[in-house]
Amino acid sequence: NIGRKAVPKSQKRNKRDYPSVATQPSRDGFSAYFSGQTLITDLQVSSDKLKVLGTNYATYFGQGERNIYLPVKTVRINGFDNYFKGKNVVDVTPNPYAGQRATLSQVAAVNDGLNVPKQKASSMRSFASNYLSNLAEDQKFDDEERIKVEEQKTAEEILNPEEILNPEEIINTEKIVNTEKIVNTEKIVNTEKKLNAEEKLNVVWQLPSLELLKPLKQSQPSGEENHAELLEEVLASFGVNAKVININEGPVLTRYELSPAPGTKISKIVSLADDIALALASGDVRIEAPIPGKAAVGIEIPREKPQTVYFREVIDTHAFKYSKAKLRVALGKDIANGVVVSELEKMPHLLIAGATGSGKSIFINCLINSLLYTLTPDEVRLLMIDPKIVELSQYNGIPHLLAPVVTDPKKANRYLQYIIREMENRYELFAVNGVRDIDHYNKATEGEKLPHIIIIIDELADLMMVASSDIEESICRLAQMSRAAGIHLVIATQRPSVNVITGLIKANIPSRISFAVSSQIDSRTILDTTGAEKLLGRGDMLYSPIGLSKPLRVHGCYIDEQEVKNVIAHWRSQGSTSYEFDDTQIEEQIRSEKEEKEYDERFVEAGELVLSTGIASVSFLQRRLRVGYSRAARLMDMLEEAGVVGTSEGNKPREILMSLESFRNSFDS
C-alpha cells in the first residue's frame, strides 16, 4: 500500500464529485517539509472515519477538510533533525518519497501555495525557528564538550615524554599544554621565572640549539706510521729492550704503549725522555710509567698536525647528551680520542691553574656554556667574579646570573659573604624539612625548587692581593660546607704559587685541572705531582678529579668568541635578567654593617671609665665591664678612633687625649 494509487486522467477529483470524501495533501510539500520517509495515500476516506485517521493533524497543519493518514512509523527522526540543522545527511535507507531537502523559506512558500492562513503559518515558522535555535545551542554545547575532551587528551599525550621527545631532549615536561610551544624546538622546559621580588610569571624556557655553533670540519689523517719502529730503535740504542704493543692516536698527541723486557727498570725509560724527543725531532715528550691498570709504559709524543676539538663536537655526543649528571661539563677528548665529560656535583669544587696562553680562559667559557646548554635559570644560578674585567663581563644580561659580573676585587668578599648566608639559610631549610641535601629537598617539595649556585672566580691572585685573609676564609668556609647546599666553586689562577693557592684552599678543593705551567714547582703546587710543565698549551691539560690516583691527560675543547655571543644573545632574547642582589644592595649592606660595627651600646660607659680612672688598657675594660677580650679590644679601638686615647706603644700605657667633660659633651646624649 506504499505510494499513490493511480487515478485515470478522465476522473477529476474535486468537492463536487466527492462531496463527502477528504483527499490527502500533496506528497511534494509534505516530503519537502519533513525530508523523511512518509506514507501518503490517495485512497478515498469517508468522513465518518476522519476522527480515527487524524483530525488533529489536519487542524494542526491548517488543511481544512484535507487529512493525513499517518502509520505507526511516520517521519524518520533523522530526517526531521537534519532538516532543521540545515545539513544534507545521506540516508542509507531507500526512500521512494524523499525529495530535495527544503529550507525554511522554501517550506513557507509551499505553505503559502496551500493557502495556509497567515496566523497558522506564522506559528509554524515560530515553532521551526525555536526548534532550530535550541538545536544550535545543543550543538554548541556538544562542540564545547568535544573540544574539552580533545584538549585533555592532547595534554595527556604531551605529558608523556616518551611519545613526543627523545631522551636527550627531556628535562622537565610538567604542565606543558600548548602544543604550539614545542614546535621546532629541541628542548622545552616549563618553569617559573622571577621578574622581581613581588611578581612571578610562568615562562617556557627554550634551551640553545646546536645551530648556534659552527659546523664541524673534517679531520685530516696524521701520517705518523713510522714512529713505532723508530721509537723501538731509539730505546734499543740505549740498551732498553721494549716493544710497542698498542698505539692510541688522539687529537693532539699519540701515546705509544711499550712492554719492556723482563728485568728492565722503568726509571731508566723515564730518564730517556729528552733523548727520545731528540731522536724523534719532537717537542716535549711525556712518559707515564706505568699506565694505570696496564702492564705497560706510555710515551706521549705530540702530533705534527694537531687537530682542534670543537665544543660542538663534544656536546653533540652520546656521552654528553645521556650523562646522568645534572651539572655536566664538556672537558674535551683524551689520548684515545674519547670524549671526557666531568660531573661538577661530584667534584664538588674545582681549582684551575695555567700560564697565560695555555687555554684556561677558553676552558672557563666552555664550562659556562656547558651549563647554559643544559640548564635553565631555575635550575642553576651563576655568580661570576672577574678582576680582569674583560673575560666574563660579556655574560652580563643572561637570566642565569645572581648578580652582575663582579669586577671590583674589594667587593668580591661581600658577594661571597652573601653566598655564605644563603648556604646557612638552605641548611636551616633542610633541617626543618628533614632532608640532607638539595636533591632530596627538591624531590620532597612541590613548590619552588632551589637552584644550584656556581661561583666562578677567574683570577684568584688579584683577590688574594686585596684581602687575602678574608677571601681565604670565605672560600674555605664555602668549600667545606656548601656541597650539600648545592653551591660549587670554580676557581682559576695563572699564578699557582703557595701564596695564592694556600694549603687550606688546596685541602678543601680536591679536584684540580692544570694547563701548561712554567715550572715543576707550579705543577706540584696545583697537582702535587710533576708533568704540567711539559704540556703543549692551547688547551692541553691534566685533569685530576677526586678519586683518581693519577692525572688524566685531556685536550680541552674550543669555543670561539662568536659562538659565545650567539649563546648569550639566545638567553638575553628570552627576557630581562632579575638579579637577586647588585652593587647598590652590597653598598647598603656594607654601610649598615659599618654603622653597626662602629656603634656599641657600652662605648660611652667605657669612655667614662677610662677617663675617670686614667687607665686605658684592654684588660682593664675586660675586667671592669665584664665583657670578652674581642669586645674590649674593639671598644678600645673605637676610643682610639674617636680621639679619646692615643695609640698603643707596646708595654707603655695609652695616652689620655680628652677630658671627661669634653667626652660627655661630645658623646653623652
Secondary structure, 3 states (H helix, E strand, C coil): CCCCCCCCCCCCCCCCCCCCEECCCCHHHHHHHHCCCCCCCCCCEEHHHCCCCCHHHHHHHCCCCCCCCCCCCCCCHHHHHHHHHCCCCCCCCCCCCCCCCCCHHHHHHHHHHCCCCHHHHHHHHHHHHHHHHHHHHHHHHHHHHHHHHHHHHHHHHHCCHHHHCCHHHCCCCCCCCCHHHHCCCCCEEEEEEECCCCCEEEEEEECCCHHHCCCCCCCCCCCCCCHHHHHHHHHHHCCCCEEEEEEEECCCEEEEEEEECCCCCHHHHHCCHHHHHHHCCCCCCEEECCCCCCCCEEEEEECCCCCCCEHHHHHCCHHHHCCCCCCEEEEEEECCCCEEEEEHHHCCCEEEECCCCCCHHHHHHHHHHHHHHHCCCCCEEEEEECCCCCCCHHHCCCCCECCCCECCHHHHHHHHHHHHHHHHHHHHHHHHHCCCCHHHHHHHCCCCCCCEEEEEECCHHHHHHHHHHHHHHHHHHHHHHCCCCCEEEEEEECCCCCCCCCHHHHHHCCEEEECCCCCHHHHHHHHCCCCHHHCCCCCEEEEECCCCCCCEEEEECECCHHHHHHHHHHHHCCCCCCCCCCHHHHHHHHHHHHHHHHCCCCHHHHHHHHHHHCCCCHHHHHHHHCCCHHHHHHHHHHHHHCCCECCCECCECCCECCCHHHHHHHHCC
